[in-house]
């Protein structure tokens, strides 16, 4: 088990990571999610022993402060894979095993198993330059898993890929880590990637871990407005303007709430009414911005058959599963 207690990293007296505390159980994948520059990669490097830090980084209760990087039993995979271009796929994957002077037959068998695991059986004799970006990342993953690290550190492993390939490989990465039984710490700025790969989530902002928990729990109840907006919610309302929305959804009032873009649906019998201030047509539906008295501007969706335009009054019902109460009641940063 990995544990971080009050870990901080500073450069020239300026904090990059501040007082971070996390737990990662054996066999679990934890995603540290945050925008670029928030300190998540710095935190990963501190875990690896590549950055000096204060606080405690421990494995199974043993402090790693005096343990050098190469003796921690961790593996680190970067976003560009960093394969050796002159070595074949098989020799790239088996590189660390050869350094450890493992018997040749063992290396060959282990490499074959790993290439099969990552879906690259038959690629052993290929050179990295002949592979696609996704294939190179799978080779890099196989190489990272070769020595069965007790912890795999993944630094934005899919960020260099295009969106479609990134989405597909995120699911494959999750399956590969589960099949290998690997404990992993993933840092990413892409919340969809984090949701697809990880078991639990730690949201990081401005060098601080602001929320941790199971992915479903963090998504259902973000800790504050910036976290909700970063996770993909469209708007956050303070407690008073949120009250009519919550009441229409049959939910208790008295708390700020985050709304997804599709939380409100135009319907003739909807309990909320408001004036349309903007309309945008997509191939599947209409996206409206509606001004509701006492609430403000909110997003709503409607079928393509709706003939409402700017200035018209529409009625809406609320899909309660697309609302998220905020755990911390501070939305001051919105005003």
C-alpha positions in Angstrom: 0.0 0.0 0.0 1.2 3.5 -0.9 0.6 6.3 1.5 1.4 10.0 1.2 1.2 12.1 4.3 1.5 15.9 4.0 3.8 15.7 1.0 5.0 19.1 -0.3 7.4 20.1 -3.1 8.8 23.6 -3.7 11.0 25.2 -6.3 13.0 28.3 -5.3 10.7 28.7 -2.3 7.5 28.5 -4.5 5.2 25.6 -3.6 4.4 23.2 -6.5 2.7 20.6 -4.3 1.2 21.5 -0.9 0.4 19.2 1.9 -0.8 16.3 -0.2 -2.1 13.2 1.5 -3.3 10.1 -0.4 -3.7 6.3 0.1 -3.5 3.7 -2.6 -4.4 0.1 -1.8 -2.8 -3.0 -3.5 -4.3 -3.8 -6.9 -6.1 -0.4 -7.0 -5.8 2.3 -9.7 -5.9 5.9 -8.4 -6.1 8.8 -10.9 -4.8 12.2 -9.9 -6.8 14.5 -12.0 -6.2 18.2 -12.5 -5.5 21.0 -15.1 -2.0 21.4 -16.6 0.4 23.1 -14.1 -1.5 22.0 -11.0 1.4 19.9 -9.7 0.1 16.4 -10.4 3.2 15.3 -12.4 5.5 16.9 -9.7 3.6 14.8 -7.1 4.2 11.7 -9.2 7.9 12.4 -9.5 8.1 12.9 -5.7 6.5 9.4 -5.3 9.1 8.0 -7.7 11.9 9.7 -5.7 12.9 12.0 -8.6 11.9 15.2 -6.7 12.9 16.0 -3.1 9.9 16.6 -0.9 8.8 17.1 2.7 6.3 14.9 4.4 6.2 11.1 4.1 6.1 8.8 1.1 5.7 5.2 2.4 5.1 1.7 1.1 3.4 -0.7 3.5 4.3 1.6 6.3 8.0 1.9 5.5 9.2 5.4 4.8 10.9 5.7 1.4 12.8 8.9 2.1 16.2 7.2 2.1 15.4 4.7 -0.7 16.7 5.7 -4.1 14.5 5.7 -7.1 15.9 2.5 -8.6 15.4 0.5 -5.4 11.7 1.5 -4.7 10.3 -1.2 -7.0 8.3 1.3 -8.9 8.0 1.7 -12.7 7.4 5.0 -14.5 5.7 5.3 -17.9 5.8 8.7 -19.6 3.3 10.2 -22.2 5.7 9.6 -25.1 6.7 6.1 -24.2 10.4 6.7 -24.7 11.1 3.5 -26.6 14.6 2.7 -27.9 14.2 3.3 -31.6 17.0 0.9 -32.6 15.6 -2.0 -30.6 12.8 -4.3 -31.7 9.6 -4.4 -29.8 10.7 -7.6 -28.0 14.0 -6.2 -27.0 12.3 -3.0 -25.8 9.9 -5.0 -23.6 12.6 -7.3 -22.3 15.2 -4.5 -21.6 14.8 -4.3 -17.8 14.8 -8.1 -17.6 18.1 -8.4 -19.5 19.6 -5.7 -17.2 18.7 -8.0 -14.3 20.4 -10.9 -16.1 17.3 -13.1 -16.1 17.7 -16.4 -18.1 17.1 -15.9 -21.8 14.3 -18.5 -21.8 12.5 -16.6 -19.0 12.9 -13.3 -20.8 11.5 -14.7 -24.1 8.5 -16.3 -22.3 7.8 -13.1 -20.3 8.0 -10.9 -23.3 5.6 -13.1 -25.3 3.1 -13.1 -22.4 3.2 -9.3 -22.1 2.9 -8.7 -25.9 -0.2 -11.0 -25.8 -1.5 -9.1 -22.8 -1.3 -5.7 -24.6 -2.7 -7.1 -27.8 0.6 -7.1 -29.8 1.3 -10.8 -30.3 3.3 -11.1 -33.5 4.9 -7.7 -33.2 8.1 -8.9 -31.5 10.4 -8.2 -34.4 9.0 -4.9 -35.4 10.9 -1.6 -34.8 9.1 1.3 -33.0 9.3 3.5 -36.1 6.9 1.1 -37.9 4.2 1.3 -35.2 1.3 3.6 -34.7 1.2 5.9 -31.7 -1.2 3.7 -29.8 0.9 0.6 -30.6 4.0 2.3 -29.2 2.2 3.2 -26.0 1.2 -0.4 -25.6 4.8 -1.5 -26.0 5.8 1.1 -23.4 3.2 -0.3 -21.1 4.4 -3.9 -21.6 8.0 -2.8 -20.9 6.8 -1.0 -17.6 5.1 -4.2 -16.5 7.9 -6.6 -17.4 9.6 -6.6 -14.0 6.2 -6.8 -12.1 6.6 -3.4 -10.3 4.8 -3.1 -7.0 3.6 0.3 -8.2 3.2 1.6 -11.8 3.4 5.4 -12.2 1.6 6.7 -15.3 2.4 10.3 -16.3 -0.3 11.4 -18.9 0.2 8.1 -20.8 -2.4 8.8 -23.5 -2.2 12.6 -23.8 -0.1 12.6 -27.0 -2.7 10.5 -28.9 -5.7 11.8 -30.8 -9.1 11.9 -29.1 -10.6 8.8 -30.7 -7.5 6.6 -30.1 -7.1 8.0 -26.5 -10.7 7.0 -25.7 -10.2 3.4 -27.1 -6.9 2.9 -25.4 -8.2 4.2 -22.0 -10.5 1.2 -21.9 -7.7 -1.2 -23.0 -5.4 0.3 -20.3 -7.9 -0.4 -17.6 -8.4 -4.0 -18.8 -4.6 -4.6 -19.0 -4.0 -3.2 -15.5 -6.8 -5.4 -14.1 -5.5 -8.5 -15.9 -2.0 -7.9 -14.6 -3.2 -7.1 -11.0 -1.1 -3.9 -11.1 -1.3 -1.2 -8.5 -1.1 2.1 -10.4 -1.0 5.8 -9.8 -2.2 7.7 -13.0 -1.9 11.5 -13.4 -4.0 13.1 -16.2 -5.8 16.3 -17.1 -8.5 14.4 -19.0 -11.4 13.5 -16.7 -12.9 11.0 -19.2 -9.5 9.1 -19.2 -9.5 9.1 -15.4 -13.1 7.9 -15.3 -12.3 5.1 -17.8 -9.2 3.8 -16.1 -9.2 4.4 -12.4 -11.1 3.0 -9.4 -10.7 6.1 -7.3 -10.1 9.8 -8.0 -8.0 12.5 -6.4 -8.8 16.0 -7.8 -5.8 18.4 -7.7 -5.9 22.2 -8.1 -3.1 24.8 -7.6 -0.8 22.2 -5.9 -3.4 20.9 -3.5 -5.5 17.7 -3.4 -9.0 19.2 -3.0 -11.1 16.0 -3.1 -10.6 12.2 -3.1 -13.0 9.3 -3.3 -14.6 6.7 -5.5 -15.2 8.1 -9.0 -19.0 7.8 -8.7 -19.0 9.7 -5.4 -16.7 12.5 -6.6 -18.9 12.9 -9.7 -22.1 12.8 -7.8 -21.0 15.4 -5.2 -18.1 17.6 -6.2 -16.5 19.4 -3.2 -16.8 23.0 -4.7 -17.7 25.0 -7.7 -14.3 24.9 -9.5 -14.1 21.1 -9.1 -17.7 20.7 -10.5 -16.9 22.9 -13.5 -13.6 21.1 -14.2 -15.3 17.7 -14.1 -17.7 18.9 -16.8 -20.7 20.4 -15.1 -22.1 23.4 -17.1 -23.2 25.7 -14.3 -23.1 26.0 -10.5 -25.9 27.8 -8.6 -25.7 29.1 -5.0 -28.2 27.6 -2.5 -30.9 30.3 -3.0 -31.2 30.2 -6.9 -30.7 26.4 -6.8 -33.8 25.9 -4.6 -36.4 26.0 -7.4 -34.3 23.6 -9.5 -34.0 21.1 -6.6 -37.6 21.5 -5.7 -38.6 20.7 -9.2 -36.5 17.6 -9.1 -38.0 16.5 -5.8 -34.8 17.0 -3.9 -34.0 18.8 -0.6 -33.0 22.4 -0.9 -30.5 24.5 1.0 -27.3 23.6 -0.8 -25.4 24.9 -3.9 -25.8 22.6 -6.9 -24.0 21.8 -10.1 -26.0 21.3 -13.3 -25.1 19.2 -16.3 -26.1 20.8 -19.7 -28.8 18.2 -20.1 -30.3 18.5 -16.6 -33.3 20.6 -17.8 -35.6 19.3 -20.6 -38.2 21.5 -22.3 -41.7 20.0 -21.7 -45.2 21.4 -21.9 -46.0 20.3 -18.4 -42.6 21.2 -16.8 -42.7 22.9 -13.4 -40.2 25.6 -14.3 -40.7 28.4 -16.8 -38.2 30.8 -18.3 -37.4 33.0 -21.3 -35.2 31.7 -24.0 -32.1 33.9 -24.5 -30.1 31.7 -26.9 -30.7 28.7 -29.1 -28.2 26.4 -30.8 -29.1 23.6 -33.1 -27.2 20.3 -33.2 -27.9 17.2 -35.4 -29.7 15.6 -32.5 -31.4 18.3 -30.4 -31.6 21.9 -29.5 -29.5 23.5 -26.8 -31.1 26.5 -25.2 -30.0 29.0 -22.6 -33.1 30.0 -20.5 -33.4 32.8 -18.0 -35.5 31.7 -15.0 -36.7 34.3 -12.5 -35.0 33.9 -9.2 -32.5 31.3 -10.7 -30.7 33.1 -13.5 -29.5 31.6 -16.8 -29.5 27.8 -17.1 -28.9 25.4 -19.9 -31.8 23.2 -21.3 -32.3 20.8 -24.2 -35.3 20.2 -26.4 -36.2 18.0 -29.4 -35.6 19.3 -32.9 -39.4 19.8 -33.4 -39.4 22.7 -30.9 -40.1 26.0 -32.6 -39.1 28.3 -29.7 -36.8 31.2 -30.4 -35.2 34.0 -28.4 -37.7 35.8 -26.3 -40.2 32.9 -26.1 -41.2 31.4 -22.8 -40.7 27.6 -22.4 -41.5 25.2 -19.6 -39.0 22.6 -18.3 -38.7 19.6 -16.1 -35.6 18.6 -14.2 -33.7 15.3 -14.5 -32.5 14.9 -10.9 -29.7 12.4 -11.7 -28.0 15.3 -13.6 -27.8 17.5 -10.6 -24.9 17.4 -8.1 -25.0 19.0 -4.6 -21.7 20.5 -3.6 -20.0 19.0 -0.6 -18.5 22.3 0.4 -20.9 25.2 0.3 -18.4 27.7 -1.0 -19.2 29.2 -4.5 -17.5 32.5 -3.8 -15.1 32.0 -6.7 -18.1 32.4 -9.1 -18.9 35.9 -8.0 
